[in-house]
């Protein structure tokens, strides 16, 4: 039997996305030697973080707070922008409301209260942020008005965020092994002591004093999706990383970690019906300004229930439940200038027509007669006494429909009309391991497993049913930082005990 190659380190981290690299930087700055195991090749590093725009949600009190993380804001930008405020209490309330108050209150409270502090920490570690003018603001009376509680993104989007974190970790001496798939936790009655992994086909071990799991959920594992999420989820397209197949979660559960959270729930969005899996630019999220119809030609969600930041992560599931797992988003010329940039990418299933009758015949798979009836009833139901305003929940709604539209209801009557074919794309799963506020993984007796920590999408208990946009990256950063700090402290205390003996 060939003897395995063994690495030695203080902290080993499974994963190399936002949560993992936040943990790596945090552990390193607290004195630990850190090794990162990344399942992907280097060119695909970063997990789901690279599939985001780098948009991140955090609490702030006003522009003076924002200048601390965006010192390059110019006086002109400040003068022509209404950034508003987003207090900690509002962030916490958003998570509670969107999860039907099932969120773990302790984890959610720590996330929101530490969010601004963590943003400053990221900035100090050379992650640069800019306002999201292109996707989160509309110009009204000469002033950019931000909406939806999310106002910044990392420079370079998700890729820029990951590159910045990896560059900083490299500068701090963190070792990253690519093509290194973790397969098993090394453990005994005293806790976790390392990881068995397969490095470019060869099984190896890394012995460590603490392990941090930051390997994502199981959205790219068809079997686990179907087992936990239920029927039809094997038919969902995978929007996020192909490497998030639940490895870290299974390793933790195998040694007695407590499963926690919404295992039957996932972040799932509407995106292009013909796009391949694992691509960026899949999502199509300007639906609040139009209507969405299914194969029966009927509307099935309230497109204007809230800002898209608060509905997009659950409407993918609604599309999955429709006949054929598809739908069409319909817009007229009054609002096409408001469509986000993803409506102009190469992954666009689009039809256009000068009249609604002509459009109805072009909507593949849709009952044309029923569609025209739906549009007629929709147009007749709209209250005209409230002006359209995309920067606020304007109350411009329908009346008398079985499926209402609560805001941004405009008649569909100005051609040419545009329609975009969409299906469900799953981004990440909500179920995971249970942690406490120190990011320590809990066992099935609700006791910390010594030396085992977790952060990011492998953690359960924060999100149920739905999700406020940008909260996932913030959770990864907050709990990655906490996991790194506490892993380093655990090692230091363990060393002190050893010396005293």
TORMAR-456680 format. One record per residue: x, y, z of N, C-alpha, C in turn; residue in three letters. Coordinates in steps of 0.02 Angstrom, whole numbers, plus 50000, padded with zeros to 5 digits. Example, Ala and Ser with C-alpha at 12.3 -4.5 7.8 and 13.67 -1.06 7.14 Angstrom:
2
506604971650390506154977550390506604983550390ala 506424988850354506844994750357506455000250394ser 
//
This chain:
501
500434994050000500005000050000500455006350000unk 500325010749952500715016849947500555021550004unk 501075024150034500975028850089500745035550061unk 500215038350093499945044750071500425050550087unk 500435055350042500785061550056500385065550107unk 500725068350156500395071950210500645079150214unk 500185083850215500345090950226500205092650299unk 500545097550324500445099950392500275107450390unk 499775109450428499595116450432499225117750497unk 499065124050511498665125650570497915125050554unk 497715128450501497005128550480496965126350408unk 496525121650394496385119750325495665121850309unk 495595124850251494935127450230494725123850167unk 494115121250167493845117650110493415122450070unk 493655124150009493315129049968493765135149957unk 493615138949904494025144849890493615150649862unk 492985151049885492565156649865492605162349916unk 492105166549916492105172449959492145170550033unk 491725165850056491745163950127492405160750145unk 492645156350102493275152750116493865157550119unk 493915162150071494495166550070494445171950125unk 493835173850143493765178250202494015174650264unk 493855168250270494105164250327494855163550325unk 495135162550265495855161650258496235167950279unk 495985173750256496305180050273496245181350348unk 495655179950375495535181150447495975176750490unk 496005170250474496425165750513497155167650508unk 497365169650449498065171450438498245177650477unk 497815182750476497985188950512497955187950588unk 497655182450609497645180750680498175175650699unk 498665174850655499265171050672499305163850650unk 498795161450613498785154350594499105153350525unk 499415147650516499645145350451499045142150417unk 498895144150355498275142250323498405138750256unk 498045133150246498035129650182497315129250157unk 497215130750094496545130550063496535124950011unk 496005120850014495885115649965495325117849919unk 495475118749855494965120749806494855115149756unk 494245112849752494075107249708494185108849634unk 494075115049616494105116949545494815118149522unk 494925118149456495565120649430495605128249443unk 496205130949440496295137949458495875142649416unk 495785141249353495415145849309494665146149327unk 494425141249365493715141349384493625142249459unk 494125144849492494095145749565493545150549585unk 493315149749647492855154749675492145152449686unk 491965146449662491295143949675490755148749651unk 490215149049689489645153249670489795160649671unk 490305162649707490455169849712490585172949644unk 490875168949598491015171749532490395172249489unk 489845169249510489225169649472488795175549494unk 489025179149543488685185249565488975191249528unk 488645196949536488935203249511489395206349564unk 489495202749620489865205749675489445210449716unk 488775210349704488325214649741488255212049812unk 488305216449861488335214249930487915219049973unk 487515216150017487045219950058487335220950128unk 487295226950153487555228450220487185234450249unk 487225235050314486895240650348487335246850345unk 487025252650334487395259050333486905264650352unk 487195269950379486775275450403486745281350355unk 487155281350304487155286950258487805287450220unk 487895292950185488465293550140489125293750176unk 489135296150238489775296150276490015289050289unk 489565284450302489755277450308490015274850242unk 489675276550188489865273950122490555276350101unk 490735282350121491395285050103491955281150137unk 491795277550191492315273450224492485267250184unk 492015264950143492175259050102492245260850028unk 492045266950010492145269349942492455276349945unk 493075276849966493385283349974493475287149908unk 493385283649852493455286949787492815290249763unk 492285289949803491675293549785491825300949775unk 491625303649719491765310749705491215315149732unk 491355321449744490825326149765490255326349715unk 490415325549650489885325749599489425319649606unk 489725313849617489315307849626488865308549687unk 489145311149741488755311949802488185316949792unk 488325322249755487815327449744487245325049701unk 487375320549654486845318449608486555311549625unk 486685309149687486455302549706486105302649774unk 485525299549777485185298449840485315291149860unk 485815290049904485985283349926485505280849980unk 485155285450012484705283550066485075280750126unk 484725277050167485025273650224484765266450226unk 485115262250261484895255250269485125252950338unk 484755254750390484965253150458484995245650471unk 485375243750521485435236850543484745233850555unk 484305237750586483635235250602483235233450539unk 483325237450486482975236150424483245229850390unk 483905229050391484225223050363483965216850400unk 483965217150466483725211450506482985210050491unk 482595215350487481875214550474481755211550405unk 482155213450355482085210650289482205203150290unk 482735200950324482865193750328482295190150363unk 482065193050418481515189850455480885189250413unk 480695194650380480075194650341480115189850282unk 480675189950246480735185950187480785178450202unk 480995176750262481045169750282480435167550323unk 479915171650323479315170250364479505169250437unk 480005172950459480235173050529480505166350553unk 480735162250506481045155950524481805156450530unk 482095161850508482825162550512483065161550584unk 483675158950590483985158450656484135165550679unk 483765167850730483815174750751484515176850773unk 484865172350807485545173950830486015174850771unk 485975170250722486415170850664486235176950622unk 485595178250612485385183950572485575190450605unk 485485190950671485645197050707486395198550704unk 486805193350711487525194450707487725196350636unk 487405193250586487555195050517487425202450504unk 486845204850524486675211850508487085216750550unk 487205215150613487565219750657488315220150640unk 488585214850610489295214650592489415216450518unk 488885217850481488955218650409489385224750390unk 489255230550421489645236450402490365235850425unk 490465233250485491145231950510491525227350463unk 491185222350437491515217550392491665220850325unk 491225225250302491365228850240492005233050247unk 492075236350303492695240250315493305235750316unk 493215229750345493765224850348493955222550278unk 493455221150236493595219150167493955224750130unk 493725230850140494055236550108494785237050130unk 494905235950195495585236150221496025230750191unk 495705225450167496075220050135496035220450058unk 495955226650035496045228349964495485225949918unk 494895224649947494305223649905493995230449892unk 493925232149829493665238749811492925238249792unk 492545243449811491825243549798491635249949761unk 491095249349721490825255049685490065254749688unk 489725260449678488995260349677488725256449617unk 488155253149626487855249249571487365253649533unk 487625258549499487175263049462486785259349408unk 487095254449375486785251249318486195246749334unk 486175244049395485655239149410485215240949470unk 485445245649511485075247049573484875254449581unk 484905258249527484715265249531484395267449466unk 483905271849473483595275049415483655282649426unk 483745286249371483805293549376483115296749373unk 482945300449425482305303849430482435311149446unk 482205315549403482305322849412483045324549422unk 483465321249383484175322749384484565319549441unk 484235315549483484555312449541484495304849535unk 485065301349543485045294149546484745291949613unk 484225287849609483885285449669483995277949676unk 484335276049730484445268849742483835265949777unk 483735259449766483145256049794483335248949814unk 482945245949857483015238849872483545237049922unk 483855242049956484315240550011484995237949991unk 485165238349927485815235849905486115240849857unk 486705243449873486945249149834487655248449807unk 488035243449828488725242949804488875235949777unk 489385235749736489655229449711490415229949711unk 490745224249710491465224149707491695225949636unk 492245229349632492525231149567492705224649530unk 492455224149468492565218049431492055212649444unk 491525214349481490995209549495491235203749539unk 490915197949530491105192149570491815189949558unk 492035190149495492725188349479493215193149512unk 493045199549511493475204449542493535203449617unk 492975201649649492975200249720493435194349736unk 493355188949699493765182949711494505184249697unk 494645187749643495345189349628495665193549683unk 495285198449708495545202749762495685198749825unk 495235194349843495325190249903495905185449895unk 495955182249837496515177649826497185181349825unk 497205187149795497825191049794498045192949865unk 497565194849905497715196749974497945190650014unk 497605185050005497805178950041498505176750020unk 498645177249956499315175549932499845180049963unk 499695186449967500165191149998500295189450071unk 499785186550104499845184850175500145177950187unk 500305174350132500625167950140500165161950143unk 499535162850124499065157250123499225152650064unk 499245146150076499355141150023498695138749995unk 498625138949929498015136449897498185130749850unk 497875125149861497955119349816497335118749772unk 497425119149707496875118349660496815111049638unk 496265109249608496125102249589496175097749650unk 495975100349707496045096749771495345095749801unk 495055089849791494375088349813494385084949881unk 494115088349931494075085449998493575079649997unk 493745074250030493305068250031493115065950100unk 493505067850151493375065050218493705069450271unk 493365070250327493655073650384494025068650427unk 494635070450448495015066350495494795068250565unk 494525063550602494235065250667494285059350715unk 494205061050779494155056050832493725059050887unk 493735056050946493325058551001493525065451024unk 494125067451008494365074051029494215079550978unk 493925077750922493745082850873494025081350804unk 494085086650764494305086150694495035088150688unk 495415084250649496135085350646496415085950576unk 495985086650527496235087450460495745084850408unk 495985084250346495555082450290495925077550244unk 495575072450222495815068150167495565071250102unk 495995071750053495785074749990496125071349931unk 495835072249873496115069449812496395075149771unk 497045075049761497385080549726497605078049658unk 497245080249606497395078149537497435070549532unk 496945067249565496875060049560497235056049613unk 497635059249654498025055749706497755057549774unk 497605052449815497345053649882497905055949929unk 497795061349964498275064250010497915066350073unk 498295068550122498015070950185498325077650203unk 497935081850235498215087850266498005087650340unk 498515087450383498395087350454498375094550480unk 497875096050520497775102950543497495102950613unk 497555108650645497285109550713496555111950711unk 496345114350653495645116450644495475116050571unk 494835114750557494575114250489493985119050481unk 493985122650426493415127050410493105124650345unk 492465122850347492095120850288491775127050256unk 491945128350193491655133950157491575131850084unk 491285125950075491275122650010490615123249973unk 490155127449997489525128449963489025122949978unk 488445123449946487905118649956487915113049906unk 487315110649887487275104849843486865106149781unk 486835112349758486405113949702486615110549637unk 487255108749630487495105549569487485097949573unk 487165095149624487115087949633486395085949619unk 486275083049561485585081349541485245076749590unk 485605071749615485305066949661485115070349727unk 485555074449754485405077849817484845082949808unk 484835086449752484285091149739483615087649741unk 483575081949707482945078449703482755075449771unk 483255072849806483125069749871482875074949921unk 483185080749923483015085749974482495090849950unk 482565093349889482105098549866481455095649839unk 481485089649810480875086449789480805085749713unk 480225083449690480105082449619480215088749578unk 480445087749517480565092849466481235096449475unk 481525096149535482155099849544482735096749505unk 482655090449484483165087549439483125090749370unk 482565094249356482465097549291482705104749291unk 482865107449348483085114449352483785115149321unk 483885120649287484565122149263484995124449321unk 485635123049316486095125149369486425131649347unk 486265136849383486545143349367487235144349397unk 487355141349456487985142649492488525137649474unk 489025137249518489625133249505489465125749498unk 489795122549451489705115349441490055111249495unk 490465114549536490845111049587490495110549655unk 489925113949662489565113849725489095107849728unk 489375102049746488995095849745488895092849814unk 488955097049865488785094849933489325090949969unk 489945091149944490475087049974490605088850048unk 490685095350061490825097350130490245095750177unk 489635096650153489045095050193489035087650210unk 489145083350160489125076150173489685074050221unk 490275077050214490825075450259490655077050332unk 490335082850341490145084950409489595080450437unk 489095078950397488555074750421488805067750438unk 489305065450401489585058750413489905058050482unk 490125063650511490445063250577489975065850633unk 489335066550616488855068250668488665075550674unk 488805079650622488585086550624487825086950618unk 487535091950648486815092650647486585096050582unk 486155092750543485855096150485485385101550509unk 485355107050472484975112750497484725116950438unk 484135119850447483885124650399483405121650348unk 483295125450295482785124050245483055119350191unk 483095112850207483385108050160482945107150098unk 482315108950101481885108450042481835115050004unk 482265119850022482245126449990482895128349957unk 482845132849908483435134949871483325141849841unk 483875145249829483885151449791483825149549718unk 483275151449687483155149549617482845155449580unk 483135157049522482925163049486482655161149417unk 482315165949386482115165149317482665167549272unk 482825163449221483345165249174483225162049107unk 483655163349060483545161448991483415153948983unk 482875152348948482665145348942483145141148900unk 483525144148856483965140348812484705140948829unk 484865144548882485575145248901485835138548927unk 486465137048915486755131048944486825131749019unk 486955126249054487055126549126487745129449142unk 487805131749204488435134149232488705140349195unk 488255144549170488485150549135488305156749175unk 488685161949165488525168449194488085172249145unk 487685176849171487235180649128486585176949114unk 486435171749152485835167749143485205171549163unk 485215175049219484605177649249484305183349209unk 483645184049215483275189349183482795192249236unk 482985198149262482665200349325482305207049320unk 482105209149261481725215349256480965214149252unk 480755208249271480045206449268479575211049306unk 479795214849359479305219249392478995224449345unk 479305225749287479055230949242478635228149185unk 478515221549187478085218449136477635213249168unk 477455208249130477075202649157477435196149138unk 477285190749174477545184149160476955179449148unk 476975175749091476425171049077476705164049066unk 476295159049080476495152049073476215149149008unk 476275142449001476045139148940475305140048928unk 474925140848982474205141948976474025149148959unk 474545153348952474425160348936474205164448995unk 474315161949054474075165249115474655167749158unk 474525173249194474995175549244474945171049306unk 475505170149341475495165649399475865168349459unk 476185174149454476495177449511476325184949509unk 476375188049566476315195349570476995198349553unk 477075200449491477725202849469477955209049508unk 477475212749535477635218849571477535218349646unk 477595212349673477485211449745477975215549786unk 478585216249761479105220049797479665221449747unk 480165225149770480755225949728481035219049710unk 481335218549651481555211949629482065208949676unk 482435213049714482915210449764482585205849814unk 481935206749824481575202949875481125197449847unk 481105196749781480675191549752481035186949703unk 481595189149675481905185349621482135178449641unk 482335177549705482605171149727482075165849738unk 481435167849737480895162849745480495161849681unk 480545166449633480135165849573480395160549525unk 481025158549532481265152849492480875146649508unk 480745145549572480345139649592479645140049563unk 479355146049562478685146849534478675144949460unk 479205146649424479255144649353479335137149346unk 479735134149389479845126949388479195123049395unk 478725125849432478095122549445477585123049388unk 477755127049336477295127949280477365122249229unk 476865121449188476885116549134477505117649091unk 477905112449083478495112949041479075116549073unk 478985118949134479515122449171479775128649133unk 479325132349101479535138449066479005143749073unk 479195149949055478735155549054479015160749006unk 478605165848993478835171448951478725178048989unk 479225182248988479175189049015478995193748958unk 478485197948969478215202248915478305209648935unk 478555213648888478655220848899478425224748838unk 478225231048850478105235448793478595241248794unk 478525245748746479035250948737479055256148792unk 478555256348835478585261048891479135259348940unk 479335252948943479795250848995480425247248969unk 480485246148904481055242248881481725245748896unk 481715252248903482335255748920482565254348992unk 482115251349032482285249749102482575242649110unk 482575238749057482815231849061483555231749077unk 483755227149122484445226649143484885224049086unk 485545224649097486015223049043485995215749022unk 485745211249067485735204149049485235202548993unk 484795207348977484335206248922484665207548854unk 485305209448856485665210948794486275206348785unk 486325201048827486895196548821486755191248767unk 487245186748757487175181648705486675176348725unk 486515175748791486025170748812485345173948819unk 485025175048762484365178348761483905174648713unk 483365171948740482835169148698482295174448693unk 482265177848635481855183848629481445183548565unk 480825185948571480415187148512480145194348517unk 480005197248459479775204148456479225204648403unk 478735208948415478185209748368477885216748375unk 477605219248320477305225948321476625225948355unk 476285220248353475625219748384475595213948433unk 475115214148479475035208748527474805202348492unk 474375203048441474145197048404474745193548372unk 475185197448343475785194548312476245191448365unk 476305194848421476725192248475476455185648501unk 475795185248508475485179148535475675173048494unk 475725173948428475895168248385476635166348390unk 477045170848415477765169548420477975166648487unk 477515166548536477695164048602477655156448601unk 478215153348589478245146048581477975142548644unk 477515137948633477245133848687476675137048725unk 476465143148706475955146848743475295146848705unk 474745145948741474065146348714473945153648694unk 473955155048628473925161948603473275165348622unk 472715161848614472055164848629472005166648703unk 472245162048746472215163348818472675169148837unk 473245169548804473725175048817473405181748802unk 473075182348745472765188748727472205190548776unk 471835185548799471315186748849471625189248914unk 472195186248934472545188248995472775195548990unk 473065197348934473305204248925472725209248926unk 472175207548892471595212048891471335213248962unk 471255207849000471005208549069471505212349112unk 472135211049102472655214649140472645222049124unk 472615223849061472605230949042471995234549071unk 471435231149072470825234349097470815235049173unk 471245231249207471215231149281471655236249314unk 472075239749275472585244049304472305250749327unk 472475252549388472285259149413472735264449381unk 472415269549351472795274649316472915280849358unk 472665280949420472705287049461473365287549498unk 473785282549494474435282649528474985282649477unk 475455287449479475985287749429476495282049438unk 476765279849382477285274749382477935277649406unk 478265274149453478905276449480479325270249496unk 479845268749456480225262549468480675262749529unk 480765268449561481225268949617480905267749685unk 480235267249686479875265849748479325260749733unk 479065257649785478465253649776477895258549766unk 477725259649703477305265449685476555264349696unk 476345258249711475635257049723475215257049660unk 475535257649602475155257449539474985250049526unk 474365248249538474185241149544473595239449501unk 473445232949501472845230449468472285229549519unk 471675229149494471095227749537470665222449505unk 470455217549546469985212649523470265206449490unk 470925205849486471235199949455471355194549508unk 471335188349486471475182749532472195183049556unk 472645184949511473345186049528473485193449521unk 473545197249575473635204449569474335206349547unk 474405212449526475065215549520475045221649565unk 475475221749616475405226649670475755233249657unk 476255233249614476625239349598476845239149525unk 476995245049497477295245749430476875242749375unk 476205242749383475755240049333475645245249277unk 475875243649218475765247849159475395243849106unk 474965247149069474635243749014475135241448962unk 475005235748934475405233248878475045235248814unk 475245241048785474885243648727475315247748680unk 475965248048692476405251848649476925247248617unk 476815245548554477305241348519477905245348495unk 478415241848472478475234648470478515231548540unk 478235225448545478245221848608478825216948608unk 479105215748668479665211148675479485205748725unk 479685199548711479565193948756480195189848763unk 480325187548823480935183848839480745177248872unk 480975171748842480835165148869481295163448927unk 480995161148983481385159749044481195152949073unk 481665150349111481555144249150481855145249219unk 481855139949259482125140349327482875138749327unk 483255142949361483965141649371484115141649445unk 484395136249470484555135749542485255138549554unk 485325142649606485955145849622486295142749682unk 485925142049737486205138649795485635135949839unk 485805131249881485325127949925485345130949995unk 484785130650031484725133850096484905129350155unk 484845122850147484995118350202485745117250210unk 485965115950272486675114850284486795112350354unk 487395113650379487555111750448487365117350495unk 487265115450557487105120450609487755123150639unk 487795129750643488355132950678488085137450732unk 488525139350779488345144550828488645151150806unk 488605156250847488845162850827489605163350825unk 489955158050846490675157750838490865153950774unk 490365152150734490455148150674490695141050688unk 490605138750750490775131950768490215127250744unk 490395121850710489905116950688489655113050748unk 488985112250752488675108750808488545101450789unk 488595097050838488425090050826487685088950840unk 487455082750832486745081350839486505082050912unk 486965082850958486785084251028486835091651044unk 486915095750990486965103050996487585105251034unk 488125101351028488765103151058489265104551002unk 489715109451010490215110850959490665104850946unk 490805103450883491305098450865491985101850868unk 492415099850916493045103450925493455103850860unk 493645109950843494085110950786493735111450719unk 493055111350717492695111650654492255117850650unk 492355121650597491995127950586491695127950516unk 491215132350504490905132650438490665139750423unk 490645141450359490415147950336490165147350265unk 489735151950245489485151950176488885147450167unk 488795144950106488195141350088488155134350118unk 488695131850148488665125350181488315125950249unk 488185132050271487845133450334487095133850323unk 486705130650365485985131150362485705135650416unk 485085137750408484745141450461484635148850449unk 484995151750400484905158850388484325160250341unk 484275156550286483785158050234483285152450227unk 482645154450225482085149850216481615152850163unk 481425148950114480925150950064481155156450017unk 481515161250042481685167150003482315170250033unk 482505176050004483185178550018483235185749994unk 483515190350034483635197050009484285197349970unk 484255199649908484835199749864485445202749898unk 486025199649887486655202149915486805199849986unk 486315196550019486415194250088486875188150091unk 486895184250037487315178250037488055179950040unk 488275184549998488975186650000489145189650068unk 488685193550096488815196650161488865191350215unk 488435186350213488465180950262489115177150256unk 489335175950194489965172450185490555176350213unk 490555182850202491105187050227491085187550303unk 490495188750331490435189550404490635183150439unk 490345177550419490485171350454491145168250434unk 491395169850374492075167850357492575171250403unk 492495177750413492935181450457492895178750528unk 492285177450552492195174750619492505167850626unk 492405163550575492685156750577493455157050580unk 493755161450541494485162050541494745164350608unk 494415169350637494615171950703494575166550756unk 494015162950757493915158050810494325151750800unk 494455149950738494905144250726495605145850752unk 495835151850738496505153950762496525154250838unk 495985156650868495955157050941495945150050972unk 495565145550940495525138550963496225135350963unk 496605136650911497275133850905497725136650959unk 497665143250970498085146451020497935143751090unk 497295142951105497115140251171497335133051179unk 497275129251125497485122351126498245121851138unk 498605126351108499335126551117499515128451188unk 499145133151217499275135351286499155129651335unk 498625125751322498475119951365499045114851360unk 499295113851299499835109051290500465111251326unk 500605117751323501205120351358501135119651433unk 500525121151459500425120851531500485113751558unk 500325108851514500395101951536501125099851541unk 
//
